[in-house]
Amino acid sequence: MLKHNASSAIVAVSDIDRARAFYSDVLGLDLVEGDETVMVFATGPTHLVVYTSDEAGTNRANAVVWDAGGDIEGIVAELAARGVRFERYELEGAEYRDGIHHAGEMKMAWFKDPDGNILHINQMPAG
């Protein structure tokens, strides 16, 4: 029923101005539309919807995942230079270095937005 319909990730935040600065200035996303309660950012062929909510930051699982497109090291380095702090998780079979979890050819990085929403960058093995 929905397999041909577009979808968007959606993230709840407590402060729309702080979120605008983080998602625009730190992550480099282009704001497509927005007001004082909801913003829509372009991210590849999809959109990220950011909205104000009293429940902001209560999700303890991945809220958004981006495909690194083969350049996770460059993306992580640029985000780190912009002040992003990366999470370190103990994952069986994974080694952590320079903000990135390496599990064989798979590479993953996690960080949080100002409300604590967990954001994820993923690089799958080529092939």
C-alpha positions, 0 to 999 in steps of 0.5 A: 500500500505505501511502497510507492510513497515517499517517506521522511525522517522526523525528529522532535526538538525542544528549541526550534532556533537551537535545532535550526542552528544545529541542523543548518550550520553544524550538519550543513542541511538546507532548510526547505521550509519552516516556521516557529514550530516545524522545519523541513530540511533537504537531505539527499532525495528525502527530507528531515522534518524537525518539530517542537515537542515536549517529548523531544529527546526521549527516543533512545534509539536511532532517530535518523540514519544517513548513508555516508556514500563511501566517505564516512571518514571525511564526514566524521572529520568535518563534523568533529571540526564543527564540534560534534562529539561522537558516541562510543558503543561497545559492539561485539566485533567492532573496533572504535577509532576516530569517532567511527566503529569499524566492523569488518568493511562496515563503518558506523558513527553515532552522535546526538543533536542538542536534544539527545536525539541519536543520529547515525551515519552508516557506510556499507561495504562496497559491492 
